Amino acid sequence: MADERTNLTLRLGTRGSLLAQAQSRLIAAELVHVHPGLKIEPVICKTTGDKIQDRPLHDAGGKGLFTKEIEEALLAGTVDFAVHSFKDVPVTMPLVDSSKLTIAAVPRREDPRDCLVSLQGKSIQELARGAKVGTSSLRRRCQLLNLRPDLNIQMIRGNIDTRVRKLRDGEFDAVILAVAGLKRGGIFDSTFMHLIPFEQMLPAAAQGALAIQCRDDDERVKAILSSLNDPETHECVLIERALVQALDGDCHSPIAVLATQTSGRFSLHASIGTRGGELPVIQAEANSSFAERGAALESVKQSLLKQGARELLKDNKTTDKHG
């Protein structure tokens, strides 16, 4: 295999944002380290998600807008593989028929927590009454309201560096971002970026994880990429995405879920808000052996359903498919 990869060049499709390029460079470096002689050529793909800056993505088609053009480039053969933030890969309602694509690897997960970025407080509790908090996430919105119903939560768009700049410029009292993106983007600063405990805010499914995608029939590329797969991370992320699918979650569904494993034990925690990011919020959790994680998934799903999850997530607007 090493001889076959000498002087082999793979085209890596990536968005042009600071975070996307940082993540792509990270994966490219790891692949070259594992496969000496391999060359990676970045190919910038301008995605619809990058172009839309004037409204929330859940009103325009969801986070799949960050992967659509890249997946189309994979199917067209103009790139050989892609690195996505796994939480941007749609669980339901995909924008591209990805049946001929595969996730060849999910590397070890970065910290999946959310982060409070603020010059006015080190925790959500310390924010002033009525503080203006920026987030485009319905999941974060409902969990924030559950903690602090007095907060003034406003939509914010832009890449992570743009959002941090808006905070520094005084447009917001605080913004909420994924710590994984801040760390991978090289802009995490503990002086005004503070980790939010899981007890207060659970992440999106697959937050902190990367998905390395290629064409399913490209066995050579799949073999190369699979060397970066972390089986435990992969399994935990699949469980999280399975819960979203079991609840028929879409881009308007504020579903938070975290699966973890430690020393053979498995834990699954979930938090569901009302469609559109409103209250109330319901929660469920289960613990099992890692081998019995499927039973934990079923237990959490049934607990949420008994608490009315389907009604909370139901789209009552029959005339508007996008809610």
Backbone torsions as a table, in degrees:
resi	resn	phi	psi	omega
1	MET	NA	-38.1	-178.0
2	ALA	-62.3	-39.9	-179.1
3	ASP	-65.9	-38.5	-179.0
4	GLU	-64.1	-27.9	-175.2
5	ARG	-91.7	-7.1	177.5
6	THR	-63.0	126.1	-180.0
7	ASN	66.6	11.7	175.3
8	LEU	-75.9	134.3	177.9
9	THR	-115.7	126.8	176.9
10	LEU	-112.1	136.2	178.9
11	ARG	-91.0	122.2	-176.8
12	LEU	-103.7	113.2	178.0
13	GLY	-79.6	129.5	-178.0
14	THR	-147.7	153.0	170.6
15	ARG	-71.0	167.1	-177.6
16	GLY	-92.0	0.7	-176.8
17	SER	-69.6	159.2	178.1
18	LEU	-54.0	-48.0	-177.1
19	LEU	-66.4	-46.4	-178.3
20	ALA	-60.0	-42.3	-179.7
21	GLN	-70.4	-36.1	177.2
22	ALA	-63.8	-43.2	179.1
23	GLN	-66.0	-38.9	179.6
24	SER	-66.6	-41.2	177.4
25	ARG	-63.1	-39.4	178.9
26	LEU	-60.2	-49.1	-179.0
27	ILE	-67.9	-40.4	178.7
28	ALA	-59.9	-43.3	-179.6
29	ALA	-64.3	-40.4	179.5
30	GLU	-67.1	-38.8	178.7
31	LEU	-65.4	-43.4	179.6
32	VAL	-65.7	-35.2	177.9
33	HIS	-64.7	-42.5	-178.7
34	VAL	-75.9	-32.2	-176.8
35	HIS	-122.8	79.5	179.8
36	PRO	-55.6	137.4	-178.1
37	GLY	98.4	-19.1	177.7
38	LEU	-71.3	139.4	176.7
39	LYS	-119.8	139.0	-179.7
40	ILE	-116.9	125.7	178.8
41	GLU	-111.5	112.3	-179.6
42	PRO	-71.4	139.9	175.9
43	VAL	-126.1	113.3	-177.7
44	ILE	-77.2	126.6	177.7
45	CYS	-115.5	121.6	177.4
46	LYS	-80.6	115.9	-176.3
47	THR	-98.5	158.8	178.2
48	THR	-60.5	-36.5	179.3
49	GLY	-61.0	-33.2	178.1
50	ASP	-73.2	-30.8	-176.9
51	LYS	-76.9	-32.9	-177.0
52	ILE	-83.9	114.1	-178.5
53	GLN	-125.9	-1.9	-171.9
54	ASP	-105.9	1.7	179.2
55	ARG	-158.0	160.0	179.9
56	PRO	-61.7	144.5	179.6
57	LEU	-64.0	-29.0	-179.6
58	HIS	-68.3	-13.0	174.2
59	ASP	-92.9	-4.6	-175.5
60	ALA	-119.5	-4.6	179.7
61	GLY	136.9	-4.9	176.0
62	GLY	92.1	179.6	-175.9
63	LYS	-67.9	-13.1	175.0
64	GLY	-60.2	-15.7	176.1
65	LEU	-66.9	-16.6	176.1
66	PHE	-84.3	-13.9	-177.1
67	THR	-115.8	-15.5	-172.0
68	LYS	-52.8	-58.8	-176.3
69	GLU	-65.7	-31.5	179.2
70	ILE	-70.2	-41.8	177.6
71	GLU	-65.9	-36.2	176.3
72	GLU	-64.3	-37.1	177.5
73	ALA	-66.7	-37.6	175.5
74	LEU	-61.7	-47.3	-178.8
75	LEU	-65.4	-31.9	179.3
76	ALA	-79.8	-12.3	179.6
77	GLY	82.3	13.9	179.8
78	THR	-86.4	-14.9	169.1
79	VAL	-133.6	158.7	-176.3
80	ASP	-99.3	-29.3	176.6
81	PHE	-157.7	168.6	-177.3
82	ALA	-141.0	154.1	174.8
83	VAL	-118.5	116.8	179.8
84	HIS	-113.5	150.7	159.3
85	SER	-67.1	119.4	-170.1
86	PHE	-60.5	-29.4	-179.4
87	LYS	-68.8	-14.1	177.0
88	ASP	-85.7	-10.5	-179.8
89	VAL	-83.5	117.1	-175.0
90	PRO	-57.7	139.6	173.4
91	VAL	-87.6	-44.9	176.6
92	THR	-124.4	164.8	178.1
93	MET	51.9	53.9	178.1
94	PRO	-65.3	150.5	180.0
95	LEU	-90.8	-11.3	179.7
96	VAL	-133.1	140.7	174.0
97	ASP	-71.8	102.7	-175.3
98	SER	-98.9	20.0	-177.7
99	SER	-62.9	-22.5	178.6
100	LYS	-98.6	10.1	177.3
101	LEU	-114.1	162.1	178.9
102	THR	-145.9	150.5	170.9
103	ILE	-87.2	103.7	-174.6
104	ALA	-79.5	-23.7	-178.7
105	ALA	-158.4	145.3	170.2
106	VAL	-126.1	102.7	-178.9
107	PRO	-65.4	171.2	179.1
108	ARG	-55.3	136.4	-172.8
109	ARG	-74.4	141.0	170.4
110	GLU	-80.9	171.7	178.7
111	ASP	-51.7	121.1	-176.5
112	PRO	-86.5	2.5	-175.8
113	ARG	-71.5	159.6	170.0
114	ASP	-87.7	163.7	-173.3
115	CYS	-133.1	131.7	173.4
116	LEU	-87.5	117.0	177.9
117	VAL	-104.1	110.0	-175.1
118	SER	-159.3	143.6	174.4
119	LEU	-95.3	1.7	-172.9
120	GLN	-115.6	-2.8	179.9
121	GLY	-175.5	152.1	-178.4
122	LYS	-94.6	-4.1	-179.9
123	SER	-149.8	164.4	178.2
124	ILE	-60.8	-36.3	-179.1
125	GLN	-66.0	-28.4	-176.7
126	GLU	-81.2	-13.4	179.9
127	LEU	-63.6	144.5	-180.0
128	ALA	-64.5	154.2	177.8
129	ARG	-59.4	131.6	-179.3
130	GLY	75.9	13.1	-179.1
131	ALA	-56.7	143.1	179.9
132	LYS	-86.8	114.8	-176.1
133	VAL	-115.5	128.1	-178.6
134	GLY	-96.6	126.5	172.1
135	THR	-161.1	144.7	175.1
136	SER	-102.9	5.2	-176.0
137	SER	-96.1	123.7	176.0
138	LEU	-66.9	-34.1	177.1
139	ARG	-60.2	-47.8	179.4
140	ARG	-67.5	-39.1	-178.1
141	ARG	-56.4	-52.3	-175.2
142	CYS	-68.7	-34.4	178.7
143	GLN	-70.5	-34.9	174.7
144	LEU	-63.9	-46.2	180.0
145	LEU	-63.4	-32.4	179.2
146	ASN	-65.8	-32.9	178.3
147	LEU	-85.5	-43.4	-173.6
148	ARG	-139.2	83.8	-178.1
149	PRO	-64.4	-11.4	-180.0
150	ASP	-82.5	-12.9	-175.0
151	LEU	-66.2	146.5	176.9
152	ASN	-97.5	96.3	-173.5
153	ILE	-94.7	122.3	-175.2
154	GLN	-123.0	147.5	177.7
155	MET	-66.1	138.6	174.3
156	ILE	-135.5	136.9	177.3
157	ARG	-122.9	172.5	-178.9
158	GLY	112.9	162.1	177.5
159	ASN	-68.4	169.8	-173.4
160	ILE	-60.3	-38.2	179.7
161	ASP	-68.0	-35.0	176.5
162	THR	-65.1	-41.1	-179.1
163	ARG	-67.2	-39.8	177.2
164	VAL	-64.2	-39.6	177.8
165	ARG	-62.2	-42.5	178.9
166	LYS	-61.5	-36.6	176.5
167	LEU	-65.0	-47.4	-179.9
168	ARG	-62.7	-32.8	-179.0
169	ASP	-78.5	-1.8	176.3
170	GLY	86.3	11.3	179.0
171	GLU	-72.1	-23.5	179.9
172	PHE	-137.8	152.9	173.2
173	ASP	-80.8	-25.8	179.0
174	ALA	-160.7	152.9	169.1
175	VAL	-131.8	154.6	179.0
176	ILE	-112.6	126.4	-179.4
177	LEU	-136.2	160.4	175.3
178	ALA	-75.6	130.2	-178.9
179	VAL	-64.6	-30.5	-179.9
180	ALA	-59.6	-44.0	179.2
181	GLY	-65.6	-40.4	179.2
182	LEU	-63.3	-40.6	-179.9
183	LYS	-71.3	-46.3	-179.9
184	ARG	-66.4	-31.9	178.9
185	GLY	-79.0	-5.6	177.2
186	GLY	73.0	23.6	-178.0
187	ILE	-121.3	10.9	177.4
188	PHE	-67.9	130.2	-178.5
189	ASP	-136.2	108.2	-173.8
190	SER	-67.6	-9.7	180.0
191	THR	-72.4	-25.1	176.6
192	PHE	-141.7	14.8	174.8
193	MET	-121.1	120.8	-170.3
194	HIS	-127.4	128.1	-177.2
195	LEU	-67.9	136.4	179.1
196	ILE	-95.7	125.0	-178.7
197	PRO	-61.2	149.0	177.7
198	PHE	-59.0	-29.3	-179.8
199	GLU	-63.1	-23.6	-179.8
200	GLN	-99.8	-33.1	-177.3
201	MET	-151.0	115.7	175.3
202	LEU	-87.1	150.0	-177.0
203	PRO	-81.2	172.4	171.1
204	ALA	-71.3	156.9	175.1
205	ALA	-54.5	129.4	176.6
206	ALA	73.5	8.9	178.9
207	GLN	-60.2	135.8	-178.6
208	GLY	89.1	-9.4	-179.4
209	ALA	-104.0	150.1	175.8
210	LEU	-108.5	146.2	176.1
211	ALA	-115.3	121.1	178.5
212	ILE	-101.6	115.1	-168.6
213	GLN	-115.6	144.7	175.5
214	CYS	-151.4	179.4	176.8
215	ARG	-72.2	138.7	-174.6
216	ASP	-66.1	-26.6	-177.5
217	ASP	-91.2	2.8	-179.6
218	ASP	-93.9	81.9	-173.4
219	GLU	-63.0	-36.0	-179.2
220	ARG	-63.8	-47.2	-179.2
221	VAL	-68.2	-40.2	178.1
222	LYS	-58.1	-41.7	-179.7
223	ALA	-64.5	-40.0	179.2
224	ILE	-66.0	-48.3	-176.2
225	LEU	-67.4	-35.4	-175.4
226	SER	-63.0	-16.6	178.9
227	SER	-65.1	-17.9	-179.9
228	LEU	-97.4	2.2	-176.2
229	ASN	-72.8	134.6	172.7
230	ASP	-107.2	107.0	-171.8
231	PRO	-56.5	-41.1	-177.3
232	GLU	-67.9	-43.5	175.7
233	THR	-60.1	-45.9	-178.4
234	HIS	-57.3	-47.0	-178.2
235	GLU	-65.6	-42.4	179.9
236	CYS	-62.6	-42.7	-180.0
237	VAL	-65.7	-39.1	178.6
238	LEU	-63.5	-37.0	177.6
239	ILE	-64.9	-43.6	179.1
240	GLU	-60.4	-45.7	179.6
241	ARG	-67.6	-32.0	178.5
242	ALA	-65.4	-35.3	177.8
243	LEU	-66.9	-42.5	177.2
244	VAL	-58.9	-43.4	-179.8
245	GLN	-66.4	-40.3	-178.8
246	ALA	-64.1	-27.4	179.1
247	LEU	-94.9	6.4	-178.3
248	ASP	56.1	39.8	-179.1
249	GLY	-67.9	143.5	176.0
250	ASP	-133.3	-165.6	-174.5
251	CYS	-70.1	-8.7	177.5
252	HIS	-103.8	5.6	-173.9
253	SER	-98.9	113.3	179.3
254	PRO	-80.1	80.1	-178.1
255	ILE	-109.3	124.3	175.9
256	ALA	-116.2	136.5	-177.9
257	VAL	-155.4	140.2	178.9
258	LEU	-138.8	124.9	174.2
259	ALA	-110.8	133.5	178.5
260	THR	-136.8	154.8	174.7
261	GLN	-135.2	137.2	178.1
262	THR	-142.2	121.9	177.5
263	SER	50.8	44.7	176.2
264	GLY	83.4	-5.3	177.5
265	ARG	-98.7	146.0	-175.2
266	PHE	-121.7	135.8	177.1
267	SER	-128.3	140.1	178.0
268	LEU	-132.6	122.6	179.1
269	HIS	-122.5	139.8	179.9
270	ALA	-140.2	150.2	177.2
271	SER	-139.8	127.3	-175.8
272	ILE	-123.0	126.9	175.0
273	GLY	-101.7	179.5	178.3
274	THR	-80.9	143.7	-177.5
275	ARG	-47.6	133.1	-177.0
276	GLY	92.8	0.5	177.5
277	GLY	84.1	29.5	-177.5
278	GLU	-107.2	173.0	175.4
279	LEU	-85.3	156.7	6.9
280	PRO	-84.7	172.3	175.8
281	VAL	-118.3	134.8	176.0
282	ILE	-117.0	156.4	-175.2
283	GLN	-137.5	157.1	175.9
284	ALA	-156.1	155.6	177.1
285	GLU	-152.1	159.2	177.0
286	ALA	-153.8	151.9	178.1
287	ASN	-131.7	144.0	-179.2
288	SER	-159.5	-178.3	168.2
289	SER	-73.3	158.5	179.8
290	PHE	-62.6	-33.5	-179.9
291	ALA	-65.9	-25.3	-177.3
292	GLU	-106.4	28.2	-177.1
293	ARG	-63.0	-27.4	176.9
294	GLY	-62.7	-36.3	178.4
295	ALA	-69.3	-36.0	177.4
296	ALA	-64.9	-40.6	177.5
297	LEU	-60.4	-46.6	-179.9
298	GLU	-63.5	-39.0	179.6
299	SER	-63.0	-45.4	178.8
300	VAL	-64.8	-43.6	179.5
301	LYS	-59.2	-47.9	-178.2
302	GLN	-65.2	-38.3	177.5
303	SER	-61.7	-44.0	179.4
304	LEU	-65.4	-40.9	179.8
305	LEU	-64.5	-39.6	178.7
306	LYS	-65.4	-27.8	178.5
307	GLN	-85.5	-0.2	176.0
308	GLY	96.4	26.6	-177.1
309	ALA	-57.7	-41.6	-177.0
310	ARG	-62.6	-40.1	-179.5
311	GLU	-68.9	-38.7	178.7
312	LEU	-63.7	-38.1	-175.8
313	LEU	-90.2	-5.0	-174.7
314	LYS	-65.9	138.8	174.9
315	ASP	-88.4	108.4	-178.7
316	ASN	-89.7	-0.2	-179.3
317	LYS	-96.1	94.0	-173.5
318	THR	-72.2	-17.7	-176.7
319	THR	-93.4	-5.7	-176.6
320	ASP	-131.6	103.5	-176.1
321	LYS	-61.8	-25.7	-178.5
322	HIS	-91.9	3.2	176.7
323	GLY	67.1	NA	NA
